[in-house]
Amino acid sequence: MDLDQLLAFDRIVREGSFVRAAWSLGVVQPTVSARIQALEREVGGRLFVRGRKVTLTERGVSFLPYARRALSTLQDGVEAARLASAGERGRLAVGALRSLSGYFLAPALVRYYARSPDVECLVREGRQAEVVEQLCDGVVELGLMCWPPLDPLLADMTPLLHLREEVVLVVPRDHPLAGQGEVTQAELLAQSRPLLLLRWWPATPPELAALVTRAPSVADVPMDTGRFLLARGVGTGFFPRMVIAADLAEGRVAELRVVDLPPLHRDSALVHLSRQPGLSSAALNFAEVVREEARGVGLLSEAG
């Protein structure tokens, strides 16, 4: 049983004639007859009553809905393949650092779904090592992770674009330093009870690590915990700007500049496995959307 046989069967039913069916299919009538004979051998009996008017046998009536369902499914499959090649349908699988999945990746997905609403999407979040594992295991096709990687075993990753996010010092809104705008490291340490050490990078930048070693009180906490502490008036900490942007905008915390500390940044990248033979259209389209989102919020690095 093949597609030509099913098409011939369906067209005869629609046209009511072998001759008209052949004409609509662009073949000669004996070809249509041969296809139906082959199909009848497969289903075990006659499908049509031949005469001045061609009608279905009981067997043909029973077979018709299944034949049309098969043709419809095949047509849907052809359309899905066409849309997948254009990136409008298919599957998108992305792994992302937890600190980037909500504040940056989610808005990019909103933009992406506005263009490709029929794409199936899988997002997995985790720490750097978990994102790498997901990429290597083929669970995800793209990874949003810190860059460059500190592990030499990650040389198999190829970045599609680079992001650079400013890291800012914030304090509770009623903190003694909140209204100063600028502070020195000494002033910060004197008023930090505790200084929050937040793991937004696999290795703490040297400048911040040196500051932490001098702090009289340190709390090593996840970023969400750090945000909660600040909202309750506890601690001071350095956050990637997007993580703390809503709290800054709503006045729950205040931003300070440390005049004797070099600017801090978090660098990340959207990557894929270098050995991967090629990216899907869905992944390529998503990478372009991420580029647009990053450019719009000022995160796109010149390197990307």
C-alpha angles and dihedrals in degrees: 000000000000141000095265091056093050092047092050091049093049093045094051089052091050096044098036091222140076090219096052090044090054091049093050091048093048095240135107121268095248089059091056091047091051092051092051092047090053091048092049090053089055096048092044103245150020120318099186138042104223118216140104085315121033113225134175123259119225087263090052092050089053093047098046100080091048093049092050091045090053092049091048092049091049091049090050089050093051090049092047091051091049092049092045091055088053092046093245094112134019132073131311118194120184133174118201142178109262091239091056101039097075104030100040112008095051095058089047089054090052089055092045095050091051086066102031109028094160098059115111108232132204120184122183121184131195146114123315094269091049093052090050091050091051090052094047092047092050093242090125132025098206132036130201103204146141114289140243095028117231093210111084088210087072093069087108090075121098119198119225093190138355128230128199120192126188116240114216136192113237133183133186113280092247094046116127090243096046097100099044100081092202132046139170123239090253092053091048094050092047091056101036111104092184121001106215116230106204122190101225092136131041089241123027111246111256094242092054093041090055090050092050093053089059096047115110091215129025132182114196101204141149116265095252089053089048091052090051092050092050091049087055093050097258126132138338126254150170113249134178103256097241092053093057099029096104092050090049093048092050094046097243090127137020129227122231133188118220103218097200097044122085116242113276125218138179113222120201139160143204103239144175134193111281092218091056107116094222143331123254119250088248091057093046091050091048091051089056091050090050089051090053092047092048092049091049094054095039098251101114108113123217086239088064 
